[in-house]
């Protein structure tokens, strides 16, 4: 695809590709070896690569402001994020991984100077990690008005009680801060009851109850945790933006988060197609290369068309976000959040099929990438919610 990216973006693309080829791909097996050796200890490989990435100027590329990031628009960041999505470890190498990206954006946009100094600064430096505590096991959290966790005022403190799960990153010993969403008002308007606060993970009453798996993958040392908060006390200065502003913050956070997920997913689909094309030309079955089978050729062609369609949809969403804002782009964001994970799953599945037994093993990135792509149909809101929002927007045009 030929797209008119500016010179700065093209230069960053070139440097990022070179960095990935030289450092990231060769170190993927070493990363896996280190995780197997000590699952919940941060790997030295990642820390070494982070130092190299920062020295190369490939750091915090997701942030649009020049003060903290690279000064790129969503459109300019899209091809870079796609390149990172080709590897399961790359996003953290460049300090561009979820949930830290969303949390850093929240702190940069809504945090007080004191909050930014204490938490944003070390996150930007890649010295600590963070988690986002919103989803709850007892309720359907796809409707965030269902959230039952409480944030109760007590003099100059808040007292927090609740149980969260799918709190990604909470299993990492480097995770020092959680952005917690709960109710400060149980009787007011539904979308004004929730607030967000900063909860240090070493606060008394915070307990990681268990680490969850995604289709058998625990994603160590990152981890997706179920976390209990029992009479946790924090100063009121840890409140973000104001009481009742939780939904406002969530919308500001989830827009960029969704498009970043989709950008990376396209990168995973590209790598899957590349591996498929190489595999079928190397293997012979029934007297001829697998690549000469008509069904394989059809799968390759279908995959290429679907990737290109999805990429254009993502780039369109990025431009609308850049020019009109996240709120105006909500329909475009909803579309990509439904279309891209589904496309990625189809491409990965075809590549897995072409690889045979190797495709479902841990010898390639395909099986793990499939598990992550399938989870993406639920992360940051399930497909059904995005379809409902999109249909509502379409109907409103013709009232």
Secondary structure, 3 states (H helix, E strand, C coil): CCCCCCHHHHHHHHHHHHHHHHHHHHHHHHHHHHHHHCCCCCCHHHHHHHHHHHHCCCCCCCCCCCCCCCCCCHHHHHHHHHHHCCCCCHHHHCCCCCCHHHHHHHHHHHCCHHHHHHHHHHHHCCCCEEEEECCCCCCCCCCHHHCCCEEEEECCEEEEEEEEEEEECCCCCCEEEEEEEEECCCCCCHHHCEEEEEEECCCCCEEEEEEECECCECCCCCCEEEEEEEEEEEEHHHECCCCCCHHHHHHHHHHHHHHHHHHHHHHHHHHHHHHHHHHHHHCEECCEEHHHCHHHHHHHHHHHHHHHHHHHHHHHHHHHHHHHCCCCCHHHHHHHHHHHHHHHHHHHHHHHHHHCHHHHCCCCCHHHHHHHHHHHCCCCCCHHHHHHHHHHHHHHCCC
